[in-house]
Amino acid sequence: MAIKKALRIKKTTDFDKIFLARNSAANKKFVIYQVPSETNHFRVAVSVSKKLGNAVVRNRVKRLVRHAVMAISDDLSTTDFVIVCRKGVEELSFEEVQKNLTHALKVSKIYKQQ
């Protein structure tokens, strides 16, 4: 399940706006930077450092995180956010990634249970 184009953050200006807002929340595996969205839906970007591994490992982590986001997309508030993956995420299964990401989004108050 891919993230639709309208739900992605790609522009440098958008990244700068989110990081300059300095509004973040974290757990052991993820850091979430956020800013209220100007659209009527959420937008997301995933950032994985080269410290986590080679391109194959980083792409696997990004794929797992994107799938986890889309699995809970109906419960996300209208926010632009960047998910930064911390060391250790590359060793997790999909279920563990989803559990940790959901927790980080709850801490940041982006995940709204219905």
Secondary structure, 3 states (H helix, E strand, C coil): CCCCHHHECCCHHHHHHHHHCCCEEECCCEEEEEEECCCCCCEEEEEECHHHCCHHHHHHHHHHHHHHHHHCHHHECCEEEEEEECCCHHHCCHHHHHHHHHHHHHHCCCECCC
